Amino acid sequence: MTVLLREAIGDQLRRVRTGQGRTLRDVSTDARVSLGYLSEVERGQKEASSELLASICVALEVEISDVLRDVAGAMAPVATLQTDALVEVIAPQGDAAAALAAA
């Protein structure tokens, strides 16, 4: 399963917003972005520009670096699983490796 960066960023922004007990309307007003667009960013349907992401972070009173660090941490286990799966295909372990070696 591939996690897109825009989805991970949207998930993190939603977690921060809901953790603060704020509505989309509150944040969209403070960030000066349309409610619909902010909703699409949170759902991972739109990719936020760096300027828009900065504006949303200011509205949420959170550092953009903290959001990106949390996103990186959330994506790391997925990337590790994907890498492990690729390694298994390239260099199978156990019985599969023995079967390939015998062939």
Secondary structure, 3 states (H helix, E strand, C coil): CCCCHHHHHHHHHHHHHHHCCCCHHHHHHHHCCCHHHHHHHHCCCCCCCHHHHHHHHHHHCCCHHHHHHHHHHHHHHHHHHHHHHHHHHHCCCHHHHHHHHHC
